[in-house]
Amino acid sequence: MEAKAACLFWLVCALTSAGTAQADPLAAARTAYAEGRFLEAAELAEALGTSAGHVLASDCVERHSSFFAGKADRQALYERAMRLGQQAIHLDGTNARAHLQTAQAVGLYAETLGGLKARKYVGQVRDGIEKALELDPTSVEATYSLGSWHAGVVDGAGRIVARVAYGATGKNAIAYFDRALELGPQVKEAHYEYAKWLLAINPKLNPERARELLNQAIKLPSKDAVDRILHEKAVRRLAQLD
């Protein structure tokens, strides 16, 4: 009898959970995202017609493109993520995540263009991240994203051009990454991004710090599919360093 009661209890819990997901489409989209079903999550989130829904949809499309799409498909996917982010801003200009997500999508789209075509988007990406930080000064993601912006410009344009033309420096990159770790010491992506860009700018400059960051990223628990993918990436990068 106790076994049957226990089974009945868990069945009720499962049905209740399923009913809750059906009643809350945003929750269903977030569940699909957490499980790595990014394109399915994007469709669910976009259908909501809200700023939050469009932000999530943009993030989903961006993640799918970065993690799973072939090179030939990425530009169109990043362009879609960019449009979804812009729609999120249109729906709510005070949504910090909307500005951040749009900036990230624009940056990734620009990378697919390469060369001089990409450079015209550099300031737009920085402005979007800075707007997100203005609206939410304690945003961990916006903070390390600004670190990534500085590091990416230095890596792409070289130290002198990056500083003179865009005001981007390796020193600022490190400062923003350090600030992000202060704000979110348990955020796996913050550690991974910091290590990735340290190695990109100058792999010989501080490999021990990069190794420390990768080890910390690996130790942190994975809360969703994105974290699990980043965990695997961190393991591979660490193996390359060793």
C-alpha positions as CSV (number, residue, x, y, z in Angstrom):
1,M,0.0,0.0,0.0
2,E,2.8,2.4,0.9
3,A,4.5,1.7,-2.5
4,K,1.2,2.4,-4.3
5,A,0.7,5.6,-2.4
6,A,4.2,6.7,-3.2
7,C,3.7,6.0,-6.9
8,L,0.4,7.9,-6.9
9,F,2.1,10.8,-5.2
10,W,4.8,11.1,-7.9
11,L,2.2,10.7,-10.6
12,V,0.2,13.6,-9.3
13,C,3.4,15.7,-9.0
14,A,4.3,14.9,-12.6
15,L,0.8,15.8,-13.9
16,T,0.8,18.9,-11.9
17,S,4.1,20.0,-13.3
18,A,3.0,19.3,-16.8
19,G,-0.2,21.2,-16.2
20,T,1.8,24.2,-14.9
21,A,4.1,24.2,-18.0
22,Q,1.0,24.1,-20.3
23,A,-0.5,27.0,-18.3
24,D,2.6,29.1,-18.5
25,P,4.1,29.2,-22.0
26,L,7.1,31.2,-20.9
27,A,7.9,28.4,-18.3
28,A,7.5,25.8,-21.1
29,A,10.0,27.8,-23.3
30,R,12.4,28.1,-20.4
31,T,12.2,24.3,-19.8
32,A,12.9,23.6,-23.4
33,Y,15.9,26.0,-23.3
34,A,17.2,24.3,-20.1
35,E,17.0,21.0,-21.9
36,G,18.9,22.2,-25.0
37,R,15.9,22.3,-27.3
38,F,16.7,25.8,-28.4
39,L,14.7,26.2,-31.6
40,E,11.6,24.7,-30.0
41,A,12.1,27.1,-27.1
42,A,12.5,30.0,-29.5
43,E,9.2,29.3,-31.2
44,L,7.4,29.0,-27.9
45,A,8.9,32.2,-26.5
46,E,8.4,34.3,-29.7
47,A,4.7,33.3,-29.8
48,L,4.2,35.1,-26.5
49,G,4.6,38.5,-28.2
50,T,6.2,40.0,-25.1
51,S,9.6,41.7,-24.6
52,A,10.7,38.9,-22.3
53,G,9.6,36.3,-24.8
54,H,11.5,37.9,-27.6
55,V,14.6,38.1,-25.5
56,L,14.4,34.4,-24.7
57,A,13.7,33.6,-28.3
58,S,16.7,35.6,-29.5
59,D,18.9,33.9,-26.9
60,C,17.7,30.5,-28.0
61,V,18.4,31.1,-31.7
62,E,21.8,32.5,-30.9
63,R,22.7,29.5,-28.7
64,H,21.5,27.0,-31.4
65,S,23.6,28.8,-34.0
66,S,26.7,28.9,-31.9
67,F,26.5,25.4,-30.6
68,F,24.9,23.3,-33.4
69,A,24.5,25.1,-36.7
70,G,26.9,24.7,-39.6
71,K,29.0,27.7,-40.7
72,A,26.8,28.3,-43.8
73,D,23.6,28.6,-41.6
74,R,25.0,30.9,-38.9
75,Q,24.6,34.3,-40.5
76,A,20.9,33.9,-41.1
77,L,20.3,32.5,-37.6
78,Y,22.3,35.4,-36.0
79,E,20.3,37.8,-38.1
80,R,17.1,36.3,-36.8
81,A,18.4,36.6,-33.3
82,M,19.2,40.2,-33.9
83,R,15.7,41.0,-35.2
84,L,14.1,39.2,-32.2
85,G,16.3,41.3,-29.8
86,Q,15.3,44.5,-31.6
87,Q,11.7,43.6,-31.3
88,A,12.1,43.0,-27.6
89,I,13.5,46.6,-27.3
90,H,10.6,47.9,-29.3
91,L,8.2,46.2,-26.9
92,D,10.0,47.5,-23.8
93,G,12.9,49.9,-24.0
94,T,13.6,49.6,-20.3
95,N,14.3,45.8,-20.6
96,A,18.1,45.6,-19.9
97,R,18.2,42.0,-21.1
98,A,16.7,43.1,-24.5
99,H,19.5,45.6,-25.1
100,L,22.1,43.1,-24.0
101,Q,20.8,40.2,-26.1
102,T,20.5,42.4,-29.1
103,A,24.1,43.6,-28.7
104,Q,25.3,40.0,-28.4
105,A,23.4,38.9,-31.5
106,V,24.6,41.9,-33.5
107,G,28.2,41.1,-32.5
108,L,27.9,37.5,-33.6
109,Y,26.2,38.5,-36.9
110,A,29.0,41.0,-37.5
111,E,31.6,38.2,-37.0
112,T,30.1,36.3,-39.9
113,L,30.6,39.3,-42.2
114,G,34.3,39.6,-41.4
115,G,36.8,42.4,-42.2
116,L,35.7,46.0,-42.8
117,K,32.0,45.0,-42.9
118,A,32.1,43.8,-39.3
119,R,33.9,46.9,-38.0
120,K,30.9,49.2,-38.5
121,Y,29.0,47.2,-35.9
122,V,31.7,47.5,-33.2
123,G,30.3,50.7,-31.6
124,Q,26.7,49.5,-31.9
125,V,27.6,46.4,-29.9
126,R,29.4,48.4,-27.2
127,D,26.5,50.9,-26.9
128,G,24.0,48.1,-26.5
129,I,26.0,46.4,-23.7
130,E,26.5,49.8,-21.9
131,K,22.8,50.5,-22.2
132,A,22.1,47.2,-20.5
133,L,24.5,48.0,-17.7
134,E,23.0,51.5,-17.3
135,L,19.6,49.8,-16.8
136,D,20.9,47.0,-14.6
137,P,24.4,47.9,-13.1
138,T,24.6,44.6,-11.3
139,S,24.0,42.4,-14.4
140,V,26.7,39.7,-14.4
141,E,26.2,38.8,-18.0
142,A,26.3,42.4,-19.2
143,T,29.5,43.0,-17.2
144,Y,31.4,40.0,-18.6
145,S,30.0,40.8,-22.1
146,L,31.6,44.2,-21.9
147,G,34.8,42.4,-21.0
148,S,34.4,40.2,-24.0
149,W,33.8,43.2,-26.2
150,H,37.1,44.9,-25.1
151,A,39.0,41.6,-25.5
152,G,37.4,40.8,-28.9
153,V,38.2,44.2,-30.3
154,V,41.8,43.9,-29.1
155,D,42.1,40.4,-30.5
156,G,40.6,41.4,-33.8
157,A,42.0,44.8,-34.5
158,G,45.3,44.7,-32.5
159,R,46.1,46.7,-29.4
160,I,46.9,50.0,-31.0
161,V,44.0,50.2,-33.4
162,A,41.6,48.9,-30.7
163,R,42.7,51.6,-28.3
164,V,42.8,54.5,-30.7
165,A,39.8,53.7,-32.9
166,Y,37.5,52.1,-30.4
167,G,38.7,52.8,-26.9
168,A,39.1,49.0,-26.2
169,T,42.0,47.7,-24.1
170,G,43.1,44.5,-22.6
171,K,43.3,46.2,-19.2
172,N,39.6,47.2,-19.4
173,A,38.7,43.7,-20.5
174,I,40.3,42.2,-17.4
175,A,38.7,44.8,-15.1
176,Y,35.2,43.9,-16.4
177,F,35.8,40.2,-16.1
178,D,37.1,40.6,-12.6
179,R,34.0,42.7,-11.7
180,A,31.7,40.0,-13.3
181,L,33.3,37.3,-11.0
182,E,32.7,39.5,-8.0
183,L,29.1,39.9,-9.0
184,G,28.5,36.3,-10.0
185,P,31.2,33.9,-8.6
186,Q,28.9,31.0,-9.3
187,V,28.3,31.8,-13.0
188,K,30.0,29.2,-15.1
189,E,29.9,31.2,-18.3
190,A,31.7,34.2,-16.7
191,H,34.7,32.0,-15.8
192,Y,34.7,30.3,-19.2
193,E,34.5,33.6,-21.1
194,Y,37.3,35.1,-19.1
195,A,39.6,32.2,-19.7
196,K,38.7,32.1,-23.4
197,W,39.6,35.7,-24.0
198,L,42.8,35.6,-21.9
199,L,44.0,32.8,-24.2
200,A,42.9,34.6,-27.3
201,I,44.6,37.9,-26.5
202,N,47.9,36.4,-25.5
203,P,48.1,32.7,-24.7
204,K,51.6,33.1,-23.3
205,L,50.8,36.0,-21.0
206,N,49.0,34.3,-18.2
207,P,48.3,30.7,-18.8
208,E,48.1,29.9,-15.1
209,R,45.2,32.3,-14.6
210,A,43.4,30.8,-17.6
211,R,43.9,27.4,-16.2
212,E,42.6,28.5,-12.8
213,L,39.5,30.0,-14.4
214,L,38.8,26.8,-16.5
215,N,39.2,24.6,-13.4
216,Q,36.7,26.8,-11.6
217,A,34.3,26.7,-14.5
218,I,34.5,22.9,-14.4
219,K,33.9,22.7,-10.7
220,L,30.7,24.8,-10.8
221,P,27.5,22.9,-11.2
222,S,25.7,23.0,-14.5
223,K,22.2,24.4,-14.2
224,D,21.1,23.9,-17.8
225,A,22.1,22.8,-21.3
226,V,24.2,25.9,-21.9
227,D,26.2,25.2,-18.8
228,R,26.7,21.6,-19.8
229,I,28.0,22.5,-23.2
230,L,30.3,25.2,-21.7
231,H,31.5,22.6,-19.2
232,E,32.6,20.3,-22.1
233,K,34.3,23.2,-23.8
234,A,36.2,24.1,-20.6
235,V,37.3,20.5,-20.2
236,R,38.7,20.5,-23.8
237,R,40.4,23.8,-23.4
238,L,42.0,22.8,-20.2
239,A,43.3,19.6,-21.8
240,Q,44.9,21.6,-24.6
241,L,46.6,23.8,-22.0
242,D,47.9,20.7,-20.1
